[in-house]
Amino acid sequence: MRINKSLVDKVALPEAKPNGQVGQAFYRDSALPGFGLRVTSGGSKSFIVEKRIDGKVKRKTLGKYGPLTVEQARKLAQIYLGQVAAGHDPITDKKETNLKKLTLSDVFDDYLQTRKDLKPSTIKEYKRQLKGSFGDWINKRINDIDKDMIELRHRELGKRSAANANGAMRVLRALFNHAMNKYEDKNGTPFIKANPIDRLNKNRAWHPSARRQTIIKPHQLKEWYDATLQLNRSVTRAYLHFVLLTGLRRTEAATLEWKNVDFKDRTFLIPDTKNKVPHTLPMSDAIYDILLELKSQKENQWVFPSHVSNTHLKDPKVAVIRIRELSGIQFSLHDLRRTFITIAESLDISSYALKRLMNHKDSNDVTAGYIISNIDRLREPMQKISTFILEYWNQNNNE
């Protein structure tokens, strides 16, 4: 049927029964095949044009009824159909034109929309790297960022910090991989055919970065512990003790909630971990005492609540600096996790129990896949580690 103003006004009436599908209906123009009006269940009206191209029906929205009249929309439809008749695909052509305009910022925004599994801390780090290391590339077309630019920027960043330079390029590599997998031309060919970061692999240009091996040595445990006792905030002190006694990553420990602590079973659960596998650990006697003491204090969602906001404890940088000053021991929060691992290994705890305690996954270890590590089997190793640490903490206390 021909579209006219009276029909356009009528389609919102309940008695109108046009052909269509759930949630929307279409009114076709009998004078110009392919031209029509789409009406949604919410009453929104938009002009559309359809045409079969390469065996597929493709639909283009011309604009909303109201700002666009029927005659104006019909003229736009005629232009579109004329382009198709001339051998063009306006929809695909526009898509490819837009792809050529894609900037690094566009790809990053799309990457964040696509990757729903990214942690807030990861997003924050990506934004930091993008602004700090590639601030002058943000509005640059991603297809204009070539291998030579990558190599030069990596070299420049490495003059200030090798680790940061490598980290920045890993972020950029992720964005290019996303673009390679996401954007294609009409033939299905990737818009970006190669990741320019691969130049660093082929040239072996990555900056060497030694892995930190610092730990708190056994003879330093007493001094470290005594320094923590001088902290003003008991929650921060308990948090640091808890991290050392459990070997948890700092964020995993800081975000522990009371709903995931089971005093009856003497276990606690970390549902959101680095490797996406929920982590349940048994409480040693020392861990049990720490949690019980915290539970007796003001009720809160978080086991380690922040004293400045209604959320969990954040990175206690001031406390760490204070302990360094008091004890003379240079350490980071992650050194506490390394210390836990080192102590566990020194106690001859089995490698499988150690991996389970640390929540490490090794997809290449076939044997580990056949071993079911029950929580109760981890109680003795956890208790041995705590006992070792407490012996050093308490030494000379009675002398």
PyMOL commands that set and color helices and strands:
alter all, ss='L'
color gray80, all
select helices_A, chain A and resi 5-10+70-85+90-100+104-114+120-137+142-144+147-160+162-182+198-202+218-228+234-246+250-254+258-260+285-295+317-327+333-346+351-358+367-370+375-393
alter helices_A, ss='H'
color red, helices_A
select strands_A, chain A and resi 20-21+24-28+35-40+45-53+56-64+261-262+267-270+279-282
alter strands_A, ss='S'
color yellow, strands_A
deselect
rebuild
show_as cartoon
